Structures are given as structure tokens and as C-alpha cells.
């Protein structure tokens, strides 16, 4: 008998029947035909077997599931889009709150507000908001969950113009560890809202998010340009120089990768190291060519695919490269000077040692609106760095995954062992990693909020802010 089945059996049929009868949604058990599908998540590196999965259709289901997990002493995982890199979207032998059925989006074009339920992915939000020419900073892959992305910060193609996703969070509904349903805004439970803006899923289950929206699209000037892999150092240094004068409407990233066998790339580069600069100009479309041109002349060009395109097309451009079912492990490090020789050497060296054709490095340009938010205005406190390195280690299956993980760890550490991490792009968790992700004063403030709303650490499957009060769920 498996641990999951044993934990399920100890709950008792009557207890489980009572839980199921109290739900509008679905209770999925290990014996159900839909169990394997229901327990799977986007990141196949985590193949876990929860004792129960509650597929919630509304707030009442969430409250019931939280109360059940607390009363039965079950480890609780909360799943929005299911993209969690460390596997926080699932658990062995515990209870998963699956919010995916709660995926409604409501747009108020007059007030420029977007309300998205906790199970939405960014494709849901973009489809509705673009009907009114509106957007908020969303994920670089459209299947990314709104919840985890926003609660951890949220770096996307509008980050320099509109700030992080969490910077645009003006309200939220949340179910806390004691089963309370609260609304938080600048005037109602404001300290909780502060914590939700970058403090992760530590404080409860967010059932809806209210965002301030921005006029974007429907057409933007976006795409990518490819350079030979042996030009990586020149591209990095040139990008650093060009980025110093970039306007807020321009968000760009560098992707050091392996050339895929796609028709727009010459056959002679297929399977070889290549460097791409990709991103989006969200200002007037006719100004996009001039705005992006300095980044499209950094070295001899292999292919230039920049041009006018729908905003929703840019938001889904990377989707085919990040399918469900691969094994993923990410590391990240904020840094300030892309022109620094040691930094360039570290990134180029990591690219030269890439373990396979689907692992890669991303350097994302930050600053702009994100950098102008005061460090203590939100729980996301790393505002003074111009760049972030995201190391993406992936394999189609278990073969070679451990090697890819070791490469990612070494590549991230090369920028400095004490570099602050981005909690959304951190493939594992421990107290040192979490503390390094927040300024000291921010971390202590988060602990105080945790003590108020989750003193027993029921919500511990996250980049965990540990309460100072005794824990019963650790």
C-alpha cells in the first residue's frame, strides 16, 4: 500500500463523503479514473501523489478544502496554473486545492480594471482584456498561472512600462488559514495586500485578483533577432550599452540557447549555439522599428523577425518552446552591470557548457517603471538592479536531468553566491534562499504578516516565510 493510499484510507469513507457532498466542485481520490490526469502538473520533474484533490468551482469550495486540510492535519498545496518550478502545486499524501475551474475574467474598460479568478492563466486574461485594448504585465508563456506569477512578483514584457504584475495588484480576495474570506486593498487589510505583492502564497488562497490595466495593443512591434553563438560576448556588451538609453515602452531580453531546426533559421546553424534578442515595443507601432533598431545591430544577423504583431501573438510566442510535461529547474540572480567583464565571461562560459539543446540562459532588462517603485512599497524589494539572469534547465524526461540541474546551479552561482533570487524562478527552497530573496526589513515584515494570518504555517508549500509562533503543520 502506498503512503498516499494509506493516508487516504485513514480519513474514513464517511469523512470523505461528507467533504464531497459539501462541494460544488469535484473531489478526486486515488481510486478515481481521473486521478492521474488531475494530479499531473506542467513541470514533470515533480511526480507526486496527493491523497485528495479538490477541484474548486467557487470560494465556498476553497473554504471547505482549507478547513478540511487544517482539521485533518493534511499538507496543503494550492494550484493555480500549475507551473511551480519547485513543485509547490502538488504534494505526496496531502490535499491539493486545484483552482483551475475558477478561470473567469471580468474587465471594466471605463475604470481600467481587470478581475481574474485564482485559476486563470495569462492566456485567459489577455484574451478578455485585449477586447478592450487593455493589458497588465503577464507571463512570458500564456499557460502560466496568474496567481503564482503575481504573488511572486511577475516579470513580463510590460515590466518597464507598467511595472511588475504585483505592482498593478490593487485588490484581492483571499481565504486565510482559519477559513476566513477577506478582501484586501489599499484601505482594507492593506498590510495583507502589501505582503501579497511579492510575498508568494504564504498567507492564504487568493481566489481573485484585481489589477490596474494599461492601454496596450492590439498591435505592438515585437519579435526576435538571432545572432551567431560565437558573438555572445559582443551581444551582451552591446545590449548593455543600448539598454542604458531605452525608453520604458521597450522591454527586451537576451536568450542564449541552441538553434532549433526551424525554417526561418539557416540549416547550417541548426543545433548550434545561438543568441537571440527578443522583446516588445508597446508604444506607437510606427515608432517600434527605430526603438528596437539598436538591439538588432549588435552583431552579424542570422535572422531578424521583429515587426508589427498582435499583442496576444507576442504573449504566446514562446508557448511552443515550453510545453507541458518536460522536466524543468530554474535558477535566478539579479545583477546590475551587464557590461562588467566578469559578468559577461560568466554568462558566456555557462552558455558554452549548456548540457542539452533545450536548456538556456535568459538575461532580462529591468528598470523603468519597476525600478521607480520604492523598495518598501511592496514585498518585492529588489528594485535597484537593472538585469536578472534566469537559468533554465530542462530535459524531455529523466535522462540527463540531474546534470542539467547541476549546470543551472553552477551558472547562477557564477554571478555571486549572495545574489538575490527571484522567487518565481528558483527551483528549490530553503531558508537561506528565501531570506536572500528579500531585504532584511522586508523579510521581518513578512514574518509579522505570516504570524497574523497563518501562525501555524498551514500554507508552507511555497518559498516559505516561517512564522515565529509554534507550528502544527511543519
C-alpha positions as CSV (number, residue, x, y, z in Angstrom):
1,X,0.0,0.0,0.0
2,X,1.4,3.4,-0.9
3,X,1.8,6.3,1.6
4,X,-0.9,8.2,-0.4
5,X,-3.4,5.4,-0.2
6,X,-2.7,4.8,3.4
7,X,-3.3,8.5,4.3
8,X,-6.4,8.4,2.2
9,X,-7.7,5.3,3.9
10,X,-7.2,6.8,7.4
11,X,-9.5,9.6,6.6
12,X,-12.5,7.3,6.5
13,X,-15.2,7.0,3.9
14,X,-17.8,8.8,5.9
15,X,-15.4,11.8,6.4
16,X,-14.6,11.9,2.7
17,X,-18.2,11.5,1.7
18,X,-19.1,14.5,3.8
19,X,-16.4,16.5,2.2
20,X,-17.5,15.6,-1.3
21,X,-21.2,16.3,-0.6
22,X,-20.3,19.8,0.6
23,X,-18.5,20.8,-2.7
24,X,-19.9,22.3,-5.8
25,X,-16.7,21.1,-7.5
26,X,-15.2,17.7,-7.6
27,X,-13.3,15.6,-5.1
28,X,-10.7,13.4,-6.8
29,X,-9.3,10.4,-5.0
30,X,-6.5,8.0,-5.9
31,X,-9.1,5.3,-7.0
32,X,-10.9,7.6,-9.4
33,X,-10.3,7.2,-13.2
34,X,-9.4,10.9,-13.5
35,X,-6.8,10.8,-10.7
36,X,-3.7,10.6,-12.9
37,X,-4.8,13.4,-15.1
38,X,-5.9,15.5,-12.1
39,X,-2.6,15.1,-10.2
40,X,-0.3,15.9,-13.2
41,X,1.2,19.4,-13.4
42,X,3.1,21.3,-16.1
43,X,6.5,20.6,-14.6
44,X,7.1,16.8,-14.9
45,X,10.1,17.0,-12.5
46,X,7.5,16.6,-9.7
47,X,5.5,13.3,-10.0
48,X,3.6,13.3,-6.7
49,X,0.6,11.5,-5.4
50,X,-1.8,13.6,-3.3
51,X,-4.3,11.8,-1.1
52,X,-7.1,14.2,-2.3
53,X,-7.6,16.8,-5.0
54,X,-10.4,19.3,-4.6
55,X,-11.2,20.9,-7.9
56,X,-12.9,24.1,-6.7
57,X,-15.7,25.8,-8.5
58,X,-16.0,28.7,-6.1
59,X,-15.0,30.4,-2.9
60,X,-17.2,28.1,-0.8
61,X,-15.2,25.1,-2.1
62,X,-11.9,26.7,-1.2
63,X,-13.1,27.5,2.3
64,X,-14.3,23.9,2.8
65,X,-11.0,22.5,1.5
66,X,-8.9,24.7,3.7
67,X,-10.9,23.8,6.8
68,X,-10.7,20.1,5.9
69,X,-6.9,20.2,5.5
70,X,-6.5,22.1,8.7
71,X,-8.8,19.8,10.8
72,X,-7.3,16.6,9.4
73,X,-3.6,17.8,9.6
74,X,-3.1,17.4,5.9
75,X,-0.2,19.1,4.0
76,X,-1.9,21.6,1.7
77,X,-0.8,22.5,-1.8
78,X,-2.5,25.2,-3.8
79,X,-2.6,25.0,-7.6
80,X,-3.4,27.8,-10.0
81,X,-1.7,27.3,-13.4
82,X,0.4,24.5,-12.0
83,X,3.7,26.0,-13.3
84,X,5.5,26.0,-10.0
85,X,9.2,25.2,-10.7
86,X,9.9,23.7,-7.2
87,X,6.7,21.7,-7.4
88,X,4.6,23.6,-4.9
89,X,1.5,22.8,-6.9
90,X,1.3,19.3,-5.6
91,X,2.2,17.1,-2.7
92,X,2.6,13.5,-1.6
93,X,-0.2,12.3,0.7
94,X,-1.7,15.7,1.2
95,X,-4.6,17.7,-0.2
96,X,-4.3,19.8,-3.4
97,X,-6.7,22.8,-3.9
98,X,-7.0,22.9,-7.7
99,X,-8.3,26.4,-8.7
100,X,-8.3,25.7,-12.4
101,X,-12.1,25.6,-12.8
102,X,-12.2,29.1,-11.4
103,X,-10.9,30.9,-14.5
104,X,-13.4,33.7,-15.1
105,X,-12.1,37.2,-16.1
106,X,-14.0,40.4,-15.9
107,X,-12.8,43.6,-17.5
108,X,-14.0,47.1,-16.6
109,X,-12.8,49.3,-19.5
110,X,-14.0,52.5,-18.0
111,X,-12.1,52.1,-14.8
112,X,-9.3,50.2,-16.5
113,X,-9.6,47.3,-14.1
114,X,-9.2,43.5,-14.7
115,X,-10.5,41.0,-12.1
116,X,-9.2,37.5,-12.6
117,X,-10.1,34.4,-10.6
118,X,-7.3,32.4,-9.0
119,X,-7.4,29.6,-11.5
120,X,-6.8,31.8,-14.5
121,X,-3.8,31.6,-16.8
122,X,-2.4,34.6,-18.6
123,X,-4.0,33.5,-21.9
124,X,-7.4,33.9,-20.2
125,X,-6.6,37.4,-19.1
126,X,-5.1,38.6,-22.4
127,X,-8.0,37.3,-24.5
128,X,-10.5,39.2,-22.4
129,X,-8.5,42.4,-21.8
130,X,-7.4,42.8,-25.4
131,X,-11.0,43.0,-26.5
132,X,-10.8,46.5,-24.8
133,X,-7.2,47.3,-25.8
134,X,-6.0,46.7,-22.2
135,X,-3.3,44.6,-20.6
136,X,-1.3,44.1,-17.4
137,X,2.2,42.7,-17.1
138,X,1.7,38.9,-17.7
139,X,3.7,35.8,-18.0
140,X,6.1,35.1,-20.9
141,X,4.2,31.9,-21.5
142,X,0.5,32.1,-21.8
143,X,-0.2,29.0,-19.8
144,X,1.5,30.5,-16.7
145,X,-0.9,30.9,-13.8
146,X,-1.9,34.4,-12.8
147,X,-1.8,33.5,-9.1
148,X,1.8,32.3,-8.6
149,X,3.2,34.7,-11.2
150,X,1.6,37.7,-9.4
151,X,2.2,36.7,-5.8
152,X,5.9,36.2,-6.6
153,X,6.3,39.5,-8.4
154,X,5.7,39.0,-12.1
155,X,8.3,39.9,-14.8
156,X,6.9,40.2,-18.3
157,X,7.0,42.2,-21.5
158,X,5.4,45.2,-19.9
159,X,7.6,45.3,-16.8
160,X,9.5,48.5,-17.8
161,X,6.3,50.3,-18.9
162,X,3.8,49.1,-16.3
163,X,5.9,47.5,-13.6
164,X,5.6,44.0,-12.2
165,X,2.3,42.2,-12.1
166,X,2.2,42.7,-8.3
167,X,2.8,46.5,-8.7
168,X,-0.6,46.6,-10.6
169,X,-2.4,44.5,-8.0
170,X,-4.9,46.9,-6.4
171,X,-7.1,44.3,-4.6
172,X,-7.6,40.7,-3.9
173,X,-10.0,38.2,-2.2
174,X,-8.3,35.6,-0.1
175,X,-9.2,32.6,2.1
176,X,-6.9,32.5,5.1
177,X,-5.7,29.6,7.2
178,X,-8.6,29.9,9.6
179,X,-11.2,29.8,6.8
180,X,-11.9,33.5,6.8
181,X,-12.8,35.1,3.5
182,X,-11.2,38.6,3.3
183,X,-10.9,41.4,0.8
184,X,-7.7,43.3,0.8
185,X,-7.0,46.7,-0.8
186,X,-5.2,49.9,0.0
187,X,-7.9,50.7,2.5
188,X,-9.0,47.2,3.7
189,X,-6.4,44.9,5.2
190,X,-3.7,46.9,3.5
191,X,-0.8,45.1,5.2
192,X,-2.0,41.9,3.7
193,X,-2.1,43.4,0.3
194,X,1.4,44.6,0.8
195,X,2.5,41.1,1.5
196,X,0.7,39.6,-1.5
197,X,2.6,41.9,-3.7
198,X,5.7,39.6,-3.9
199,X,5.4,37.6,-0.7
200,X,4.2,34.4,-2.5
201,X,1.5,32.1,-1.4
202,X,2.3,32.3,2.3
203,X,-0.8,33.9,3.5
204,X,-3.8,32.1,2.1
205,X,-5.6,31.1,-1.1
206,X,-6.2,34.1,-3.3
207,X,-9.5,33.5,-5.1
208,X,-9.5,36.6,-7.2
209,X,-7.1,39.4,-8.2
210,X,-7.9,42.9,-9.2
211,X,-5.4,44.7,-11.5
212,X,-4.9,48.2,-12.7
213,X,-4.8,47.8,-16.5
214,X,-3.0,49.8,-19.2
215,X,-3.8,50.7,-22.8
216,X,-1.7,48.2,-24.9
217,X,-2.2,46.9,-28.5
218,X,-3.9,45.4,-30.2
219,X,-0.8,45.7,-32.3
220,X,2.7,46.0,-30.9
221,X,6.2,46.0,-32.5
222,X,7.8,42.8,-31.3
223,X,9.7,39.7,-32.1
224,X,13.3,38.4,-32.0
225,X,16.6,38.7,-33.8
226,X,19.2,35.9,-33.9
227,X,23.0,36.3,-33.7
228,X,25.7,33.6,-34.1
229,X,26.6,31.9,-30.8
230,X,30.3,33.0,-31.0
231,X,29.1,36.6,-30.9
232,X,27.6,36.2,-27.4
233,X,30.1,38.4,-25.6
234,X,29.6,41.2,-28.2
235,X,25.9,40.9,-28.0
236,X,25.9,41.1,-24.2
237,X,28.2,44.2,-24.1
238,X,26.3,45.9,-26.9
239,X,23.0,45.2,-25.3
240,X,24.2,46.8,-22.1
241,X,25.2,50.0,-23.9
242,X,21.9,50.2,-25.9
243,X,19.8,49.4,-22.8
244,X,21.1,52.4,-20.9
245,X,19.0,54.7,-23.0
246,X,16.0,52.5,-23.6
247,X,12.6,54.1,-23.1
248,X,10.0,52.5,-20.7
249,X,7.9,51.2,-23.6
250,X,10.7,48.8,-24.6
251,X,11.2,45.6,-22.7
252,X,13.9,43.2,-24.1
253,X,15.7,40.0,-23.1
254,X,18.7,38.0,-24.3
255,X,18.3,34.3,-24.9
256,X,21.5,32.3,-25.1
257,X,20.3,29.0,-26.4
258,X,20.7,26.3,-29.1
259,X,19.3,27.0,-32.6
260,X,16.2,24.9,-33.2
261,X,15.5,23.3,-36.6
262,X,13.0,26.0,-37.7
263,X,12.6,27.2,-41.3
264,X,13.4,30.8,-40.6
265,X,16.9,29.8,-39.4
266,X,19.6,28.6,-41.9
267,X,20.2,24.9,-41.8
268,X,23.9,25.5,-41.0
269,X,23.1,26.9,-37.6
270,X,20.6,24.2,-36.5
271,X,21.7,22.5,-33.3
272,X,24.5,25.1,-32.7
273,X,24.8,27.8,-30.0
274,X,22.9,30.9,-30.9
275,X,21.9,34.2,-29.2
276,X,18.5,35.8,-29.6
277,X,17.4,39.2,-28.5
278,X,13.6,39.3,-28.1
279,X,11.1,41.6,-26.7
280,X,8.4,44.2,-27.3
281,X,7.9,47.9,-28.0
282,X,4.4,48.8,-26.6
283,X,4.4,52.4,-27.7
284,X,3.1,53.7,-31.1
285,X,3.7,50.9,-33.5
286,X,5.2,53.1,-36.2
287,X,8.0,54.0,-33.7
288,X,8.9,50.4,-33.0
289,X,11.4,49.9,-35.8
290,X,13.5,52.8,-34.7
291,X,13.2,52.0,-31.0
292,X,14.4,48.4,-31.4
293,X,17.0,49.0,-34.1
294,X,20.0,49.4,-31.8
295,X,19.3,46.0,-30.4
296,X,19.0,44.5,-33.9
297,X,22.5,45.6,-35.0
298,X,24.7,44.2,-32.2
299,X,26.5,41.7,-34.4
300,X,26.1,40.0,-37.8
301,X,22.5,39.0,-38.0
302,X,21.3,35.4,-38.7
303,X,17.6,36.3,-38.9
304,X,15.6,39.3,-37.9
305,X,11.9,38.6,-37.1
306,X,10.9,41.9,-35.5
307,X,7.8,43.5,-36.8
308,X,4.2,44.5,-36.1
309,X,2.2,41.7,-34.5
310,X,-0.8,41.3,-32.2
311,X,-0.1,41.7,-28.5
312,X,-1.7,38.3,-27.9
313,X,0.7,36.8,-30.5
314,X,3.7,38.1,-28.6
315,X,2.2,36.7,-25.4
316,X,2.1,33.2,-26.9
317,X,5.3,33.4,-29.0
318,X,7.2,31.2,-26.5
319,X,4.4,28.7,-25.8
320,X,5.7,26.0,-28.2
321,X,9.1,26.0,-26.5
322,X,7.6,25.4,-23.1
323,X,5.2,22.6,-23.4
324,X,3.6,20.7,-20.6
325,X,5.3,17.5,-19.5
326,X,9.0,18.4,-19.6
327,X,11.3,18.4,-16.5
328,X,12.2,22.0,-15.5
329,X,14.5,23.5,-13.0
330,X,15.3,27.2,-12.9
331,X,17.8,29.4,-11.0
332,X,17.9,33.2,-11.0
333,X,20.2,36.1,-9.9
334,X,19.7,39.8,-10.0
335,X,22.7,41.9,-11.1
336,X,23.4,45.5,-12.1
337,X,26.1,45.7,-14.7
338,X,25.8,43.6,-17.9
339,X,28.9,45.3,-19.3
340,X,31.1,44.0,-16.5
341,X,33.8,41.8,-17.9
342,X,33.4,39.1,-15.2
343,X,29.7,39.0,-15.7
344,X,30.0,38.6,-19.5
345,X,32.6,35.9,-19.0
346,X,30.4,34.0,-16.6
347,X,27.4,34.1,-18.8
348,X,29.3,33.2,-22.0
349,X,31.0,30.3,-20.1
350,X,27.7,29.0,-18.9
351,X,26.3,29.1,-22.4
352,X,29.3,27.1,-23.7
353,X,28.6,24.4,-21.1
354,X,24.9,24.1,-21.7
355,X,24.0,20.4,-21.1
356,X,21.5,19.9,-23.9
357,X,19.6,21.7,-26.7
358,X,16.6,22.8,-24.6
359,X,18.4,24.3,-21.7
360,X,19.2,28.0,-22.0
361,X,20.0,31.3,-20.2
362,X,17.8,34.4,-20.2
363,X,19.0,37.9,-19.4
364,X,16.0,40.2,-18.9
365,X,16.4,44.0,-18.8
366,X,14.5,45.5,-15.9
367,X,14.4,49.1,-14.6
368,X,11.8,51.6,-15.9
369,X,8.5,51.6,-14.0
370,X,9.6,48.6,-12.0
371,X,12.7,50.4,-10.7
372,X,10.8,53.5,-9.7
373,X,8.6,51.7,-7.1
374,X,10.1,52.3,-3.7
375,X,11.7,49.2,-2.3
376,X,9.4,49.1,0.8
377,X,6.2,49.8,-1.1
378,X,5.7,46.1,-1.9
379,X,7.1,42.8,-0.6
380,X,9.1,42.6,-3.8
381,X,12.1,44.5,-2.6
382,X,14.8,44.0,-5.3
383,X,14.2,47.2,-7.3
384,X,17.8,48.6,-7.7
385,X,19.1,46.0,-10.2
386,X,18.9,46.6,-14.0
387,X,19.1,42.9,-15.0
388,X,18.2,39.4,-14.0
389,X,19.8,36.2,-15.1
390,X,17.3,33.3,-15.4
391,X,19.0,29.9,-15.9
392,X,16.5,27.4,-17.5
393,X,17.5,23.7,-17.2
394,X,15.2,21.3,-18.9
395,X,15.0,17.8,-20.3
396,X,12.2,15.9,-22.0
397,X,12.5,13.1,-19.5
398,X,14.6,11.9,-16.5
399,X,17.6,11.2,-18.7
400,X,20.2,13.9,-18.0
401,X,18.0,16.0,-15.7
402,X,20.4,15.8,-12.7
403,X,23.2,17.0,-14.9
404,X,21.1,19.9,-16.2
405,X,20.2,20.9,-12.6
406,X,23.9,21.0,-11.6
407,X,24.7,23.2,-14.6
408,X,21.9,25.6,-13.6
409,X,23.1,25.8,-10.0
410,X,26.7,26.5,-11.1
411,X,25.6,29.1,-13.7
412,X,23.5,31.0,-11.2
413,X,26.2,30.9,-8.5
414,X,28.8,32.3,-11.0
415,X,27.2,35.8,-10.7
416,X,27.9,35.7,-6.9
417,X,26.9,33.3,-4.1
418,X,24.9,36.0,-2.3
419,X,23.0,37.4,-5.3
420,X,19.3,38.0,-4.6
421,X,17.0,35.5,-6.3
422,X,13.6,35.9,-8.0
423,X,11.3,33.6,-6.0
424,X,9.3,32.6,-9.2
425,X,12.5,31.4,-10.9
426,X,14.0,29.4,-8.0
427,X,13.9,25.7,-8.5
428,X,14.2,24.7,-4.9
429,X,13.6,26.2,-1.4
430,X,15.4,26.6,1.8
431,X,15.5,29.3,4.4
432,X,18.8,30.8,3.1
433,X,17.3,31.1,-0.4
434,X,14.1,32.8,0.9
435,X,16.0,35.2,3.1
436,X,18.3,36.2,0.3
437,X,15.3,37.0,-1.9
438,X,14.1,39.8,0.3
439,X,15.8,42.7,2.1
440,X,16.1,42.1,5.8
441,X,13.4,44.6,6.8
442,X,11.0,43.2,4.2
443,X,11.5,39.7,5.4
444,X,10.8,40.6,9.0
445,X,7.7,42.5,7.9
446,X,6.6,39.4,6.0
447,X,7.1,37.3,9.1
448,X,4.8,39.7,11.0
449,X,2.1,39.3,8.4
450,X,2.6,35.5,8.4
451,X,2.1,35.5,12.2
452,X,-1.2,37.3,11.8
453,X,-2.7,35.3,9.0
454,X,-1.0,31.8,9.1
455,X,0.6,31.4,12.5
456,X,0.7,27.5,12.2
457,X,2.2,27.6,8.7
458,X,-0.7,25.7,7.0
459,X,0.5,27.4,3.8
460,X,4.0,26.1,3.8
461,X,4.4,24.8,0.2
462,X,5.9,28.0,-1.2
463,X,9.1,29.9,-0.8
464,X,8.2,29.8,2.8
465,X,8.1,32.7,5.3
466,X,8.2,30.8,8.5
467,X,6.1,32.2,11.4
468,X,7.7,32.8,14.8
469,X,4.8,31.2,16.6
470,X,4.6,27.4,17.1
471,X,3.8,25.4,14.0
472,X,1.5,22.5,13.8
473,X,1.8,21.7,10.1
474,X,5.5,21.7,9.6
